[in-house]
């Protein structure tokens, strides 16, 4: 399966300033994400960013980078600018690995790529079971509910009945698979619920398109870095040998 990984990485974040550049085991987070992608079966890996400071770091570590405008509402909109610049064919498969997902391994990237192409759905994503009730009530953790066919029903940050939810709610992982033609279609859509929840996936569901969800059981935690607490959790796991991070050379 031929696919390209594009990593959207926006500098500004209200919850964690300059998030893509935070240090994890001596290396900026965006480089961990990029190198995981480079270790996958991707034919090309591109970091799509809105800021020179991220672009300079990516280039320093030998990566390919494209600087987009800073007016995009989502990572997929940012990717739409990239696919237009590179003139990628409509049937080219794109894997979107969010720039704050340093624990999404090459194996997981390959797995999501293997869910495509598929005529039964427009897009695929990934989720893991939630074992900690604190994750359910944490508004920084994106949750989703799927139906019995593994299609997403809804994505949200807020769950009211946490006890009942534990049996049906999954933790969303910021990885998406789709082809270029769907990305072009997506960028011209609008959805009011997307702006209520601040979740780009809801634009797809609002327009009646299916999102297939690959549910995995990971031997290690998969932590999206949204807050300082998330970053501290990763450092704690590294310190206690729960995560194995190579110390890359510059």
Beta strands, then each sheet from edge to edge (+ up, - down):
strand 1: 3-9
strand 2: 23-24
strand 3: 27-28
strand 4: 44-49
strand 5: 64-67
strand 6: 93-97
strand 7: 123-129
strand 8: 143-146
strand 9: 152-156
strand 10: 169-179
strand 11: 211-216
sheet 1: 5+ 4+ 1+ 6+ 10- 7+ 11+
sheet 2: 5+ 4+ 1+ 6+ 10- 8+ 9-
sheet 3: 2+ 3-
end
